């Protein structure tokens, strides 16, 4: 067995972390995608820092604007965004997942029906005998548990698991389908991505980000453009508002309110 282990990477102030997988083809593809995204993002460095500098001039001015620190922080947020979006692109589309889960549900249903019929005739004895040889004779069940009642219970659990697995596949298919449709709110921009940008904005400018139309929303739009994502301005404002409301409703939120109601 390989002893390769993933490396934990901190992307934002020790809060946002992910464990990099051991080197493999998929991991390399994700890295290539992230590197390309970061290269494009860096072309917007000047414009993003100007936006933060201007916001700093309008802010409290309690400390000098630090462009190097601001860029380092922005890059960390961009890395996390690109990692997540690259991984998401590499996953199976929702429609394909639903189709596969529906097929699995039907197959498990057929298997459950066939096994149910087998339990009513002599095929049950053949099936039980083969299962016994595979699981008991090969010592997969501890010797001290080798009682007839225990063995029959184990067998019954295996048979019953088909129904449980069929039900799980059905629920999973329904769950994927329910999530389909036009994304809105934090579905278009993740809560921790918004909060990461809000933290950069607050630390760099000395101002609390606004939840409505204003400098922070425009800054988020510029960051998204730099990351190659083009969203309607209204959708970004909705996502910011949704993120602020979620933070206010989170019982274990220990920091200050992340957003002002207005700029």
N, C-alpha and C positions, 0 to 999 in steps of 0.2 A: 504494500500500500504506500502511495506517495506521502512523503512527509512535508510537502510544500504547503505553506500556510499563507493566507492573505495578509496584507498589511493594512492596518487601520490608518485612515487618512483623515485629519481634521480640516474641514473646509471653512468653518466660520467660528472663531472665538471659542472653540471647544464645545460648541453646541451642536453643530451639524457634522456628523461623522458618517463614513461608510467604510466597509471593509473591502479593500481591493481583492479580487479573486486571484488565485495562483495563475501564472501565465498560461493562456490557452488562446485558441483562435478567436473565440468570442470576445475575450478580454482585450486582445490586440485590436480587434475591429472597433471596440468602444473607445480605446485610447486614440486611434487614428481619427475617429469622429470628433472627439473632444479637442484634440490638437488643432484640427482644421477650424473648429468653432472659435477657439481661443485666438488663433491667428487673425481671423476676421474681426473678432471683438477688439483686439489691440489697435486696429485701424481707427477706432472711434475714441481712443484715449483722450485726445485733446478736447473734443467736443463734450465728453462726459465730465471732465475735470473743470471745464469752463462753467458748465451748468451748476456744479457743486460750489465752485468759487463764487458765482453770482448769488447763489442762495446763502452762502456764508456772509456776504456783504449785507444782505437784507436781514440776517439773523442777529443773534445776541453779540457776536464778535468778542466773546469772552476769551477766546484763544485763537492764535493765528491758524489760518488754513494750511493744512499739511497735505500737499498733493501726492507725495510718495505714499503716505499712509492710506490716503483715500483710494489710490489706485490699487494698492495691495489688497485692501478690503474688498473692493469691487471685483477684483480678479478671483478672489475666493468664492464670492457669490456666483460669479459667472461659471466657475468650474463646477460647482454643484448643479447649477441649472443645466449645463451641457451634459454632465454625466447622466442626470435623470432623463433628459430628453433623448439622448442617444440610446440609453437602455430601453426606453419606451418604444422607440422606432424599431428596435430589434426584436420586440415581442410580437406574438401572433395577434392579428387584428381581432377585434371583438366578434365580428360576424363569423370568423373561422373558429374561434373558441366556442361560440354558442353551437355551431354545427357539430363540432367534435363531441361536445358534451351531450347533445341530443342523441347522436349515434351511440355513445356510450350508455346512455340511459336505456335505449331500446335493446342493446345487446345484453345488458345486465337483466333487463326484464325477461328476455327470452331465456337466459340462463336460469333465472329464478324459477320460471315456469317449468323448464325441463327438470330441474333438480326437485321441484315440488312433486312432479309426477313420479320421479324415481323413488322418492321416499315412500311411495304407496305400494311398491312391488319389490320383486327380488333384486332389482338393480341396486337398491339401497345397500344390501349386504355386500355386493361386489365393490361398490364405491367405498363403503366403510372399511372393508378389508384392505383395499389399496391405500386408503388414507392412513390406516393403522401402520402398515408396513413402512410408509414414507416418513411418518412422524414419530411413531413409538419405537419401532425396531431400530431406527437410526438414532435413537436417544435424544431426540429433539424435545421430549418431555422428560423432566427429571424422574429418576427411578422411584423416588419416594411417593410420587403422585400417580403411579401406575395402578389405579383402582378402576374397576369397570365403570363406576358412576362417573369418575373424573374423565375417563376416556370418552364416554358418550356425551358428556357435557361439552367437552372440547369440540367434538364433531358437530354437535348441534349449533354451537356458536359460529363455526365456519359456514354452515348452511345459512344461518340467519344473517350473516354479514352481507350476503348478496343483496338482501332487501335494503339494508342500511346504506350500502354503497349505491344502489340504484336511486334511493331517495336523495342522497347527497349529490349525485350527478344532476338530478332534476333541479334541485335547489340552486346549484352552481350555474346551470344554464339560464335559469330565470334571473339570477343575480346579474349575470353579464348583460343580459338583454335589457334589464331595468336601468343600467348605467349608460345605455346608448342614447344618442340624440345630441342636440346642440349643446355644447358645454357653456356654462355660465358661472359667474362668481369665481371662487377659488379653483374651479375646474379648469379655467383657462390659465391661471397662474397660481401656483401652490402657495399655501399660507406661509410656510417657512421661507420661501423665496421672497415674498413681499416683506416679511419681517426682517430678513437679511438686508434688503435694500433700505428699509426704514431705519435700521440700525446704522448703516453707512451714512445715510443722509443726516441723521440726528447727530452722529459723532463728528461728521465733517463740517456741518453748517451751524451747529448749535441751535437749530430749530426743530420743533416737533413736526413730523410729517403730517400733512393734512389728508383727510379721508375723501375730500371732494375734488372738484376741478381746481387745480392750482399747481404750484411749482413741483411738489413731490410727484403728482400724477404725471406731469410732463417729463420729469426726470425718469420715472419708470418706463414711460414710452420710449425714451431715447435709449435706455439700457436694452430694452427688448429689441429695438431696431438693430442695435449693435450685435445682438445675439442671433440676428436673422429671423426674428419672429415679428410678424406684422398683425397687430390686433386693432380692433376699433377702440378709439379712445374711451368710449362709454363702457366697453367691456372691462377695460383696465380699472376705471373708477369703481365699477361694481365689485371687482375682485378686491380692491383695496378696502372698500367699505365692508365687504363680507369678512375679510380677514380681521378688521378692527372689531367687528361685532363678535366674532368667534373668540378673540382674545379677552374681551370684556366678560364673556359668558363662561370662560374657563375658570373653574374653581381654584386651581392651583397656580394661577398667574400671580407672580410675585413682583414683577417689575412695574414701571409706571404705565399708564394708559398709552398704547403705542401710537395713537393717532388723535389729532384734533378733529373736531366735527367739521371745521372749515379752516381754510388757509388764512 
